[in-house]
């Protein structure tokens, strides 16, 4: 049996594989095909639920290929041990119900056995695709984790905001310190209601330019209402969080408290006999 080289015409993906197979003939067919085609799989074989459980207690694999029906149970008995690993189920011919249940329980893919073992021809494609998807998912998870840490630890107030509604989706501690509301209270608010009316028109005009794609970021100074009724001056930086041409779903707003600076500026203007066009916090 000749396997295709890869899903993209390149070299095949190297992988450590746990093969859990009850049928020795099927096991031999798969392992011989892998060897004959020089596929870079390092295969460990388990022939029962108990044997697979023992192996998985001490090590993990890049991918697990498991028959459904085993000598002492079914592969569903191993779902706890499979957690966090890439699993492809191999089911009896035509058993779509088992395949659907396997996917529902977290399997990445499934292959249905056929008497001619043509399913083995699909193996390299399915393994490569499953591994690629798992690596993309892991990279996305790590990226989200890095973003979460940077978001929470930012030295300035940081908020993720629904662009269409203006509602707060996520705020960091620094933002709540500036505005006085608890994070859970912020999630029930929108930026429009917190913005001083005289500054809202410019803010909304900038947001329209952002949503249209004319700009990707803007800065402005504006006033926000503190939870206790005071007015707080902030320097606002807003950045799009969507790719060009995509739906404008969320944007990132950074706020830096510049109230003290504005108070000093206003006092200097008053000392020079000029009336500042600002609303000073009390």
N, C-alpha and C positions, 0 to 999 in steps of 0.2 A: 504494500500500500504506500503510495507516494503522497506526502502531505505538502500543501502549499508552503512557500517559504515564510510568509508573514502576512499580516493584514495590510501592510503598506508597501510590500515589495522589498523591504529591508531585511536585516538579520532578525532571527527569531528572538523573542524575549526569554532570557534566562530566568528560571524559577525553581524554587524548592516546592515540591508537590507531595501532598499526602493523598494517596489513592486508597479509598476505603471501598473495597470491592468484595462481595460475597461469592461471585461466580469466578472460579479459577480460570476458566476458559476465556472469559472477558478480560480478566486481569492479564493473562498472558498475551492476548491479542493487543491490548493497549501498550504494555511495556515493550513488546517486540516491535511494534510500529514506531514507538518513540526511539528505540535503539537503532532500528534500520534507517530511519530518516535523520539521525544525529540531532534530534531536538535537544536543546540544552535544558532538560528537566532533570533535577535530582529527585528521584521518586522514592518515597517511603511507602510501604504497603501495610495496611491494616485490613483484617478480614472479618472483624466483628465490632460491635458497639464497645465492648469491654476493652478490646485491644486499641481501638482508636482513642478511647477515653484515657487510657494509660499513656499513650504517646503524646496526646495533646496536653497532658498535665505537666510535661517537662519541656516542651518546645512549641513554637509556632511555625507556620509555613506561609510562603507567598500565596499559595492557592490550595484549596482542598477540593478534590474530585471525589464525590461520594455516591455510591449506589444507594438506592432507596431502601430496598429490603435486604437486611443483613441476617446473619445466623441467629443472633440473640435479640433482635428487635428491628427498628427502622432507624434511618438517619435522623428522623425527627427527635429521637431520644438524645441526640448529641447537640441540639441547638444551643444549649448553654455553653458547651465547650467550643462551639463555632463562633461565639460572639466576638466581634472585632476582626474576624478573618474573612477572606474572600472565598466563597463556596460556590461550586457548580454542582448541581444535582444531576445524577444520571438515573433516569427512570426506565421502567419497562416499556416496551413498545406501545405507543399510543396513549400512555397514561397522563393525559393533560391535567387531570384533576390534582394529582400529586404534584406535578410541576407548578401549578398555580399556587398550591398551598405552600410549597417551598419558597417561592418568590415572596409570598405574603409574610413568611416567617423571617425573611432577611437574606435568602440566597441571592447571589448576584445573577445567576443564569441557570439554565438547565439544558441537558441533552437527552433526547429520547432514543433509547436503543432500538435498533432494527436488526432483523436476522442477518442481513448482509454486512452489518457493522459499518455502514456508511457514516454513522454519526461520528466515527473517529476522524473522518476527513475534516469535520468542522472543529475539531479540538484545538488546533493551533490558533485559529481565528478567535474562538471563544475565550481561550486562556489569555491571549494578548489583549483582547478588548476588555475583559474583566479586570486585569491588572492595571491597564491604562486608566480605566474609570476609577478604580480604587485609589490610584496615586493622585489623580486629579482631585478626588474628594478629600484626601488627606491634605493636599496642598491648600485647598480652599479652607479647610478647617484650621490649619496652622495660620493662614493669612488672617482669618477672622479673629483668632486668638490674639495675634499681634496687634490687630486694630483695636480690640477690646482693651488690651493693656495700655496702649498709647492713649486711647480715648479717656480711660479712667484716670490716668496719671498725668494728663496734660496740665501744664502750668496755667492755662487760661480756661475760662468757661467754655465748654464744648457741648454742642447739642446736635443730634440728628433729628431733622425735621421733615415731615411729609410735605413735599413741595406743592402739591395741589391744594391741600387744606390748611397748611401752616401749623398743624398740630405737632407737638413735641413727641418724638418716638423714644428718644433716649437722651439723658442729660448726665453730665458728670458732677462730682461733688463741688468742684470749683464754680460751676454755673449756679448751683443752688445757693452757694455762699454769697454770690453777688446779688442774686435776685430775692433771696429770703424764703422762697417756697421749697418744700420738701420735694424730692424727686418724684414721688408718687403723685403729688399735687400737680406738678408740671405736666404730667402725661394727660391731664384733663384740660390743658390750656393750649392756646395757639399764640404764635408770636405777635399776631395783629393786636390781640387784646392787651398785651403787655407793653406795646409800643406807644409812646407819647403821641397824641394825635397829629401834632405839627410835623412829626418826622415820618409818619406812616406813608404819605404819598410818595416821597422819594424812595423809601424802602420797597414799596410795592412796584414802583416803576423799574427799579433795579432787578427785582425778581422776575418781571416780565421779560426783560432782556436776557436773563439767565435761562429761563424756560424756553425761549425761542432759539437759543443757541448762539445768540449774538455775542455773548460773553460767557466765560466759564467761571469767573470769579469777580467779586466786587468788594470794596471796602467803603465804609462810611462811619461817621459818628452819629449816635442817636441816643435818645433817652428811653429808659425802661421804667415801668412802675414796679417798685419794690413791694413785697408782700405787706409791709406795714404802711403803705401809702406814699412813702418818699419817692422821689425821682432820682434815678441813678443814670449817670452818663457812662456810655460804653463805646469802645471802638469795636465795630463789627466787621468781621471778614466772613463772607459767605462763598462756599465752593460747591459746584455741582458734583454729585456722586453718581452720575449716570454717564455712559459712554455717548459721544456725539451721535445724534440721530436716534438714540434710544428714548424710551418713555422717561420723562423727567419725574422720577419717583421721590427720591430723597435728596436733601442737600445738607451740608455740614456748616454749622454756624459757630464761629469762635468769637467770644466776647471778652474784652479786657476792660476792667473797671478803670475809667479815667476821671472819676468824679473829683478827686483831689486836685488833679491838674486843671479841670474846668473851674473849680472854686478859686484857685490861685489866679487863673487867667482873668476871671470876672473881677476880682478884687483890684487887680492892676488896672483894668479898664476904668473902674469906678474911681480909683485914685487919680486917674488922668482926666476925670470929668466926663467920661464916656459911659453911656448906659449899654451894657452888654445885652445882646439879643438871645439870652439864655434863661432857663429856669433853673435856679440854683437849688440843690437839695437843702433842706433845713439842717 
